[in-house]
């Protein structure tokens, strides 16, 4: 298919662009296969380059022959385009609609994007399971890297290499896979070096209504326990939801069959509820009514902060089991691709200082989200302005980022990255020139779509020194401790950087931040100066008095 | 600290949000309640709002103490008799009936008389009016209240329009509640527009007063730019109407020429008191859910009230700075809502009030001198509980909300606001004692007590906002805050200042302050080293770096306390993620890290 077929009117003059907190711009609107571009005739005026894939919804209005298109983006921005001429406006609108909802992945922009920068370090090869396993090997010899899934038949959503207990053979894995939702047999997610405890993740066990059991599954997870030790199974669903799952062939681990494990149920909501929550929250943030009561009740009705609290609490609980109670943990919900990953990845942020560095966080996202098979393409197909019936869209990853931001706010000196880094990941998960978040699993993206050959990795761009600079937290000082966030509602804040980003001017806040950076840099410079003067002086003193020493 | 009256050992202090507790010794002195474990917690009796003996438990007798600075302590005393002793001693000590019993009269910071006098002379309101440009050709100082004869709750020195003669003033004062006739409180020199304040007129349904009408006419005439005077009645219209039935009320636009009358709808002291009560109940709940928190926040109405005050101040500011109109503000008595709106409006209009010294002047002018009833509102003596209300707390919170929107506009950080709040209840300094200037003179506070402002200035290093930019005042002399509801946030550091587990474990503010102090030390080290090098004949360039501070610190204050920078951890159990069922033996928690900077410090 040619994009040209979809573009009925490629350019219109005299279009006026309205954006919040920015002056209006008049210029020429151009549509290309992947971008909506507005270029003004004046110099030095900012132009608009908008990816079609960033467009969540559009609305059109007419006053006489002046048409207006309201473009609502997945990054939550809302812009308005006034287009003279009814026909032009209709054409533009229908083109945008078609181009922003392309079904075929291979037509997405990352397959056409050619970087304007030289790729020094290819992000596609930075974080392989082999590398992660090497680190693990240096700490323990109780685990092995299995190739049982090398052709993605045992578990289509797992990567080709997974880490499993050394004493468990591939045969056992296959049988355990048959007993777990989506073939997601328990695999290693995190090894806690401090006490050798581990966190595993899986899909729900397929016990069904008649309480089916699987000796191999039991053997597999028991193999992760030290002699005489017990572990916790954290089921991210309430007991009621887990019970209901039995009727559809799912279920949970029966105590009788897993006597060495204690099961804890939490209440992280499923994807459609999270999507609804996001829509309501953004609606509340865009409400202009100026009434305090209305704002608070809408914020409350969105339930977003409740989801943040529940996810954080569950992650803290998992971390607490591992670090405080010295027990290993298995985490799962239903599929094991959403709430499970929120919990396992956040627990690692809490427990593992390396995950709080920029590189370590990238590795975490790779390991616990991309390779672990979070269906990004389905979940991020639409954002807060989707008005159709949600299919499988859900802000699962955004909630994870929000939780990370909450911890970052509480430990502002313990993270190497800043808020801007998290916002960038949010943007790119929903619309990007990079291939990193395309596809739904390692099998699909790595093999079928050949992403690593045909697209550029987000990490290749992020890790360039010029870009990296923008993501560095100036307050960072490595903190080797476990960081326990407060989950009290008074401690959890609305993530304004995302949800109010387009509704307020941040000029004064940005300037204050600059001043803080300035104070920190000045201090560093002084420190260096003192050090160099001291060295100089010490040198002179030794030169000057060589005979002083007896 | 003087003699200890009671000492009880093996007392447990429970954390109100977790299952943690510490065991220590409880001491009771004439002025403080002190709990000593590895470090000491000291609570001034004046801060205690209520003491409650709860029903006996197996571990002992619980004693619940709620403080006015939002500290809540929960002790468990092993023996009931000891608990009862502490309880009854506290009850006796808690309710001073005369001013002489207040801490300020026994507090001695080891200053001599001269130092004390200098402390009291720091704030000079005459000089402040001069700074505004008053007296001038349109406004004069009147001696009509020299002896508090016209209005006993006003200060002696008052500024009125030059055309307002004594008979007009006296006549007008008779037509106003408590004699609080219209006087100048802020003069916006740029537009020659005045902010005046008064109490409600005794208009009832039809009464009028020619002198009062003249008074407003005089205010109108004093402004050549705009002859309209806005009259802001800061009450909800319904309240004002109800007052009419009692012979009070509001100005009838038909009787006054050139006025524009406007209600702005701030609720009264009783509504505010119960609003804060509700708020504290909600946020004091253990294992609070997000939904209950947000519903509770909404139902308390607290943030709605805060926003109403800010909205009113913005209205005032726009009338003065944009339209150049003079404004007369009143409520019922003109000492609560009026004080809030006038002072907050001035803060928006005048950058001086956003400095440490200027903020003290502002409080001294609009609150202390104009007779905000601190003694009654802050419950300093055993008085009428219906008079107690967090009016001044609301003002401080409004200022905090503004600092969040304009982080570079204020010289002080929120710890300054919190520290001031601490002392409106502490009764440790004389400034906030009593209800009016007249009463303060009678109490001879300047001779018998010390000034808080002197104390705060001496440790102002602690209250500096590290990112304050004096040049912000030049580019933004008038602040124009956004009033979108999401700009108004729950002030955690005020209402949970003693609940450690609620706060960020690392503070950006604390870090930046320390870096800035450290930089000052380094600067002098560099100079020393350069001097030494010079002795070796090595000349180095003078201290000049790429990112040289644009604005050097305003004054040479002694360099920081040399506090160590610590990477702080936190603990899992105090956060209550949920109990781990059938815990397989838990380990002890790591040692608690140091208290957060700025949590109100011991004041003994």
Interface residues (C-beta under 8 A of the other chain):
Chain A: X230 X232 X262 X264 X266 X285 X290 X291 X292 X293 X294 X295 X296 X297 X299 X300 X303 X305 X306 X308 X309 X313 X316 X317 X319 X320 X321 X323 X324 X325 X326 X327 X409 X410 X411 X412 X413 X414 X475 X477 X479 X481 X482 X483 X484 X485 X486 X487 X488 X489 X490 X491 X492 X493 X494 X496 X500 X503 X504 X505 X508 X509 X511 X512 X515 X516 X518 X519 X520 X521 X522 X523 X525 X526 X527 X529 X530 X533 X534 X536 X537 X540 X544
Chain B: X17 X283 X288 X289 X290 X291 X292 X293 X294 X295 X297 X298 X301 X303 X304 X307 X405 X406 X407 X408 X409 X466 X467 X469 X482 X483 X484 X485 X486 X487 X488 X489 X490 X492 X496 X501 X502 X503 X504 X505 X506 X507 X508 X511 X512 X515 X516 X518 X519 X522 X523 X525 X526 X529 X530 X532 X533 X536 X538 X540 X543 X545 X546 X547 X548 X549 X567 X569 X570 X571 X572 X573 X575 X576 X577 X578 X580 X581 X582 X583 X584 X585 X586 X587
